[in-house]
């Protein structure tokens, strides 16, 4: 088994996922195409050498239907011989794409692969793949007779179970914005951006006091009756926004990189994917972290930097309480609450930010994990080369 290494990683600026957002005018396949073209240009490789491109997209409907990744590969000007596929593991789709690409390289199936992802939530709204009158969860009613809930309610259940106060959620969210704004002002994102522009949902002046004035976003009288333990703490301010964006990671065998004269940025140490309670839905990052550390032969203390997707503030805070991780090492450049969460792109975006932050801080080990709808999570450990 050969080492799979990261050669390059880029992302777009993350835009507001609404018609006024900076990326709304771009077709998602075109946005991903620009990202792919930038990736191979910066790496200095011939795209004809790429064995496969694996892309994550969550809402595979409308402009994002019909194997969008293949459309993006051709739109980027890659040779017609370069194949592509599109995967869906919900919010972890492009982290799963990273796993498929790296595992393919390690197994010898690929010499060079690209993992990427895109989501244009302004053009293809979340949930629009479910047609009116359909019920994709109907077969689960026998196993879960009381029914499952949406992610916002799952976040409320997590906050209630782990007794995370509203003040703590808002303080965490404000810190995410502070870190992201500080990183942007210092030029920390410059090397990872496909072009320099601000991430539109970062609010440098946000404070816990401002966030405290926001109303709960998911209150429902019927849900409140079913779950009286919920005191409705999740708002638009301590949850991730709706966004547009793309990201891509170039992965190859260490021997291939040496042959091509390319410098590896990091190597993959371990992978894990887990399932957990689909009612709580967003807690699988806890067992995923334990699983990937065991596979890597490392302890939590060995990890220098963490990227834990901030779908909702209580997700990261519950994970921290269970793992004991130092929050000073988690999402050091801010997270999705500030930077944004363009669903299918987020896994590759987090990996891009993690690689660059590890280099800038001379870190050895990094761990990335993401919660995903349905009670799923991916986790990845990388080691700087």
C-alpha angles and dihedrals in degrees: 000000000000127000117263111218137189114236101173139000128187138170138188122244106271114246135197110274096233136089090268092055120113094244100042092100093059122087107237092237089052091049091052090045091057089050093050092048091051091048096056092039092055092045091048096226133136107250088218087076093064112108097195143352117215116193133188121221124161106191101047097186137099111000089002097054132100102048096309091193092065090049090051093049091054093042089053089060096249115154115273087243092071109096127209141187136190123226134193123206090146113243090357094055098117093039085056087048088055090051093050092048095046094043089049090054093046092051093050094246091115134032093190129011138168123219115197145148143198140186129182101192090173092060100031109033119215110267095020091119088071106084120219112274095020124116114196091183098052094110090059096064094090093053095039104030094170090055135238125267140225122272094257091058090045088055089051090051090051092050090050096045094048092039094234109171123226089243091057092049093051093046090052091049093049090050090053089057092045093052094046093048091048092049093050093047090051093050092245092139096047097096095048098047119096086214129000114261132123124269097249101218097054109111109196094188098050117125135181088252092057092046091050089067094063120103124236110274102206107041113143123169094219092050091046089055091050094046108033090169091072115095094182108248103155115102138165086266100057095040130070117268129234112270151172122223150116139218137183138194126200112217130181144152116284089235091053091050090052092049091051094044093242125147116234113226096195141343129228113252104176145348134205139174124188143177127221141169107326091208093060084033098173102062101082090097087077097062090033090060092050091047097050093046090052091050091049092048090235138121127227089255090061092063114094099187134018131198109198114173112246098217086148128355095243091057093064094038094051089048090051093051092051097044101033092226118168107250089211086072096045121094091342092182094044128271143242094297086069107018095040141244114251091180105223093036099048099086093054090041092055091047091050092051092044094053093050094043091050091053094047092049097039089239122168105200131034130182126200125189135169135191115228136194116271094038098292136135140181124209130189134184119202130184125206113247 
